[in-house]
């Protein structure tokens, strides 16, 4: 196994460990969010029938304040662990790579600047902050509350009926909160990795994108899977260049043994060969799946084009986005 393949497996294992920690944060956040649903439900059900405009306004104000309190609590409880996670990734990743490339030889790897950790949170690449994302959730809930209460007054609905609608409004935002948490931890992990690789250009010659191949892998990530960048300014970042809750990772591609200044031996030349880690391509993996799975991924029309060999899987994606079906068909007709 080459050094780059060892590092591929190491970073995959680190992602598994990270996911366990992220699930714990999600569990705590959703428990807090469910408590908001119960509190708002009590506020509404304590309001006597009939639901008048004045009573609806009072509920809106009180529920809005309660929502704000919970969002502030969530922001605080997530920002601190995320900051600690960013610092830990910057501190621990170089050590793991230094020791993980070879059993006997440590490749000198420097830590990125810890001051960069603040930038990962305050000025994320291509996205907003956790606080901004959760503020968006609060705004969605506020709109849902206003709509439900306004409709309740206009339609002369009972307080219980309005409470059921509001419970759904708040409950549905739990999935959004989970997406925010998963996306931010994945983004920070990959951005910290990229900073680390950039800091170690004396040993890292390129960066490779690795997707997690499963039934959840989208065609956008499939198109990036295995791609290697030698131009640091062009490296794409998972989540930012793909989508929320992306599970992809950035891997380092170490230089050849001779370029690393290692002793000249057949073993080291074979281990540090400078090639990106071998990965099973998504196209090969997809071809091994059954027709039902392929139809779920592509849909019937795209699947027919794929099976007739009119379009390769990569032809369904352009610049990190799915091509509209009509655009795909126009490209086929123009040949």
Secondary structure, DSSP 8 states (H G I E B T S, - for coil): --HHHHHHHHHHHHHHHHHHHHHHHHHHHHHHHHHHHHHHHHHHHTS-SS--HHHHHHHHHHHHHHHHHHHHHHHHHHHHHHHHHHHHHHHHHHHHHHHHS-SS---------TTHHHHHHHS-TTS--HHHHHHHHHHHHHHHHHHHHHHHHHTT--HHHHHHHHHHHHHHHHHHHHHHHHHHHHHHHHHHHHHHHHHTTTTEEEEEEE---STT--HHHHHHTT-EESSGGG---TTTSS-TT---EEEEEE-BHHHHT----HHHHHHSB--------HHHHHHTS-HHHHHHHH-HHHHHHHHTTSS-GGGGEETTEE--HHHHHHHHHT-
